[in-house]
Each structure stands twice: as C-alpha cells, then as structure tokens.
Amino acid sequence: MSDTSIHSSETARKRLRKRHAKEVRFRILGILAIAIAMVSLLWLLISVVGTGYKAFYQHDITMEVVLDETLLDPTGARDPQKLRGANYRRVIQNSLYERFPEVTDRKARQELFNIISTSGAPNFVRQMVYNDPSLVGQTLTIQVPTSDDVDQLFKGNIDRETPEALRKVSNRQIEWVDSLKATGEIKAHFNKRLFTGTDSRDPELAGIASAFVGSAMALGVAFLLAFPIGVGAAIYLDEFAPKNKFIDFIEININNLAAVPSIVFGLLGLAVFLNFFGLPRSAPLVGGMVLALMTFPTIIIATRSALRAVSPSIRDGALSVGASHIQAVFHHKLPLAAPGILTGSIIGMAQALGETAPLLMIGMVAFVTEIPTSVTEPAAALPVQIFLWSDSAERAWAERTSAAIIVLLTVLVVMNGLAIWLRSKLERRW
C-alpha cells in the first residue's frame, strides 16, 4: 500500500516528468547535432562541386596550321632533334594572322596570339612533328586549348561589363573569340587533359595524371608493408604474446601512436629514410614507407578488435578436436575475423591517401611533368598537388583545385564503399 502511494505521489510524477523532459531535450540536441553536421557537409560539397565542375570541360580552338618547311626544316634533313627545336610559335602565329588578316598592329597581334595557350599550342604541334617528321610541309587541322583567360570568359568567371583596364581580356580579344565561337571554331569539350595531363605552370594544360599515379604507387607500397606486418603483429599480440609488463608497454604505445600527428611521421621519414639511409627524395617508395608507418597502429588496432569479436568458442572447439594453437588461430579464427581486418585496413589506407603533411616533409612536392614509371622516380601526390594548386592566384587554378578535390573524395568514397561491401560479403554468422 505504501509502495503504491510512493510511486503514484505527486513528487514521483514530477520526477518522472522531469526525466521525460530531459530525454526529449537530449533527443532534440542529438537531432540538432546531426542536422548541423549534415548541413555543414552539404555546404562543403556544394562549395567544392560548384567551383570544380567547370574544370571538367574546357574550350578549344580549331585552327589550320601550315607546317612551313622553310620555318621548320629548311635543310630538308628531317632530323628529329632539329625539328624539336624549330620555331613552332611562328607557325601558330602565322595561322592566326591568316585567320584575321585585318590585324596588322604589333600589339594587336600579340593580343591575338594570347587568345590561345601560348605554350600548349606550339608544344602540341612540336610533339606531332617530332613523332612524324613526314608532316612537315603539310597543312593540318588541329585543336588546341584557348588561354585560361578566354576559357574563364566563356565560363562566366570574367565579367564582360568590367572596365577594360580592370579586365584580363581586352575588348579586341572578346570580339575575336566571340567571332570564332559564332563560327564554331571555339567549342567546349570534355577536359581530358585534367586526367591525362601532368603538372604545368599554365592552368589550361595542368592535369592530375602524375599526382594520381604517384599516390597510387605510394599507397601500394604502404599497403604491401603495413598490411602483413600490422596483421602479423596484431595476431602475435592477441594470441601468442606472453602477458607481462613489456607487452603491456608495447600495447599502450601502439594506441598512443594512433593519435600521433601525421607530420611527426613525416619528420621521422625525413630523418631516417632520407638523411640516414639516403633514399631518393620525392619518391613514392619513401612516401609509401612513411604512410605505412602512419597506418601500422590503425591496422593493428582494427585487427585486434576483429579477432576479439570472434567468439572464443570457435578457437576452443578447434582445440578440443585436436587442432594446434596455430591451426585454431589461422584456420578457424582468422577467416572469421577477415572482414573486420580488411575493413580496418582499407579505411586506414583511405586515411593515408588523404595525408599531405608527411609527404610534404619528405619532399613529394616536385614539379613533375612526366608520369612516374617506378617507385624510385620523383613523383607528386594528389593531396600535395591540391595543396600546391590552392596556393596559385589565378581563377582557373581554383577550378582545378576543386576538381582534384572531387576526384580525391570520389576515390575515398569508393575505398570506404569497398570496405563496407567486403565486410557484408565476407562476414559469416556463427
């Protein structure tokens, strides 16, 4: 009787209402936190995609060029080395002057030449002739990129209403490129150079191919080093290591290493791999070794968690039917823990892919104009390339930077999606 009166009293009902009100407030705060996080993420994605999507298309100009033999090979020897050093700039200029014969003033002709990529167009023709010297003397129809300023004009990033003195594109240049666009000689195309080109000082020519390959090589080296060593260390610590203070000390330091800033691993790589062992600077080999050091703790912790998630009855059952300890671990427990191990390893690799600071410390900031073919050649990395491009002042670099971020985010999402898929595909119930 007294218990019922206590729980049904006004005081008890007040406490109950108070507790329910706290629960409601907690739910509201939780929903608000999730909403803020989603809005922030959405704002970030809209900002990056809104800036970067324009980099995926670019304006090219179609022009006829006469490969004048008197300019390129007056001796007729067709020597590839001499052809490489010929005056292709003059070839492109003559083509533009013939297209606009009314332009005779020297300053106006210089402005006319500046509507195209002044380094990209001559180099494009140079490479064609170098690969096939028989083209000398012919007239070719080629597509070359416009200058980044003209490209930005057509993309709406340069205001035509701005006074000419404050605008990068002059009134005459606007008149010329508008006429070329009206005749179809200037068109927008999918920007293949962004994916196939290498780094360049001209934004209209810059691409991420060398940085992407460099990142892939460094990540491959990191995985080959970190995965077997990390998984092996985790298995030993969890299954075979004696329980003593020394092992406890190692476990504590592994957990501490997972929280160490990535730049510390870069300093370690600089001191050990470069200065002490003398390994090549700016090479994916060194970058991969540094990323492997950074990923070791993540893989070890993920592997130990996956092993501990397997029911002890699995190992006990194997031991009870005569299996050795090693057989029980490797034949029974490890296969069941494999989904968690792979998931943790892929997430660790994805984290390593996005690191910039350790790669900066070991010098992976080289201006690389060739795609690396081995892990010992100089290379850039995608996060470092983004960092370098973001420091450039021209508006076209902002597009390239955001586009590279989109590519990097896509790779990271794919890697995390692969981790989730592998976990669901390989996971077994017991």
Secondary structure, 3 states (H helix, E strand, C coil): CHHHHHHCCHHHHHHHHHHHHHHHHHHHHHHHHHHHHHHHHHHHHHHHHHHHHHHHEEEEEEEEEECCHHHHCCCCCCCHHHHHCCCHHHHHHHHHHHHCCCCCCHHHHHHHHCCECCCHHHHHHHHHHHHCHHHCCCEEEEEEEECHHHHHHHCCCCCCCCCHHHCCCCHHHHHHHHHHHHCCCEEEEECCHHHHCCCCCCCCCCCCHHHHHHHHHHHHHHHHHHHHHHHHHHHHHHHHCCCCHHHHHHHHHHHHHCCCCHHHHHHHHHHHHHHHCCCCCCCHHHHHHHHHHHHHHHHHHHHHHHHHHCCHHHHHHHHHCCCCHHHHHHHHHHHHHHHHHHHHHHHHHHHHHCCCHHHHHCCCCCCCCCCCCCCCCCCCCHHHHHHHHHCCCCHHHHHHHHHHHHHHHHHHHHHHHHHHHHHHHHCCCC
